[in-house]
Amino acid sequence: MRLATSAFDEAILRTPGVREVARELDERIDRIPVELNSFGYDPWGFEPATLKRFLLPAALLYKYYFRCIVRGADKVPEGAVLLIGNHAGQVAFDGLMVMVAMILEAEPPRLTRGMGEYWLGTLPWFNVLLDRMGSSVGTPQTCIDMLRHGECVLAFPEGVRGMNKVYADAYQLQEFGLGFMRLALETGAPIVPFAVVGSEEQAPAIANLRSFGRLLGMPAFPVTLTWPWLGPLGMIPLPVRYWIEFGDPMRFEGDPNDEDEEIAKKVLRVKGTIQEMIRRGLARRRSIFL
């Protein structure tokens, strides 16, 4: 059950539409099996109460702002699985929307364990919130432990190369890292490819000042039509429609310690599948807002 922690929270939860989404989110999160210790956390610091509170704004964006249309959520198998997809949009709303989709659309609901970039672990407060919401900094051992525990793990092999690319490269998959494939081979977990269409248009970048970003301790510094000119308001995404499609599970066999060339051949199969799913998604939509 959701606990309002302030008068503001209570007022928000009384708002028509918000109340219904909060109730649905609570009910489905309560159905997710999780082993909590005496302090209310799982082995990786996940706390259901924190997820309910902080995922509600994302669920409202999912339903009313991005108006997400999801296909194939039923293809995600139970037990250990790696969700692998394209990354874009300057801010990781795509990861949040996939996380919400797996809770609201999958049956039974699944907690998606997002694997964040290493630099996110250096951000005060946010690094703790990441753990409390079920995600983590994407170290190989953490991912292996989660998969061996039967978790649903989300990873973006493009990393910041995909998220912070300029709009001229929209929907062109960037170089994939090889780590996710080694993890799949190590644990035997299937890979479910997914494609997000809409995220590229939420904040089209006209430039990326990587050197300036490194001075700020960030891997990139994208420049959009609104950021940094409008300050924090410039980070608000455009109200594009999201299309999220999950593909059929892909299973791979082999030595996780193989040479990069051998691992790369398997990675290219996943990348090619996602690129084709993106192509279909782009052909399906009528406009970026519909």
Stockholm file with secondary structure:
# STOCKHOLM 1.0

chainA/1-290         MRLATSAFDEAILRTPGVREVARELDERIDRIPVELNSFGYDPWGFEPATLKRFLLPAALLYKYYFRCIVRGADKVPEGAVLLIGNHAGQVAFDGLMVMVAMILEAEPPRLTRGMGEYWLGTLPWFNVLLDRMGSSVGTPQTCIDMLRHGECVLAFPEGVRGMNKVYADAYQLQEFGLGFMRLALETGAPIVPFAVVGSEEQAPAIANLRSFGRLLGMPAFPVTLTWPWLGPLGMIPLPVRYWIEFGDPMRFEGDPNDEDEEIAKKVLRVKGTIQEMIRRGLARRRSIFL
#=GR chainA/1-290 SS CCCCCSHHHHHHHTSTTHHHHHHHHHHHHHTSCCCCCTTSCCTTCCCHHHHHHHHHHHHHIIIIISCCEEECGGGSCSSSEEEEECCCSSSCHHHHHHHHHHHHTSSSCCCEEEEECGGGGGSTTHHHHHHHTTCEECCHHHHHHHHHTTCEEEECTTTHHHHTCCGGGTTCCCCCCSHHHHHHHHHCCCEEEEEEESGGGSSCEEEECHHHHHHTTCSCCEEESSTTTTGGGGGCCCCCCCEEEECCCBCCCSCTTSCHHHHHHHHHHHHHHHHHHHHHHHHHCSSTTC
#=GC SS_cons         CCCCCSHHHHHHHTSTTHHHHHHHHHHHHHTSCCCCCTTSCCTTCCCHHHHHHHHHHHHHIIIIISCCEEECGGGSCSSSEEEEECCCSSSCHHHHHHHHHHHHTSSSCCCEEEEECGGGGGSTTHHHHHHHTTCEECCHHHHHHHHHTTCEEEECTTTHHHHTCCGGGTTCCCCCCSHHHHHHHHHCCCEEEEEEESGGGSSCEEEECHHHHHHTTCSCCEEESSTTTTGGGGGCCCCCCCEEEECCCBCCCSCTTSCHHHHHHHHHHHHHHHHHHHHHHHHHCSSTTC
//
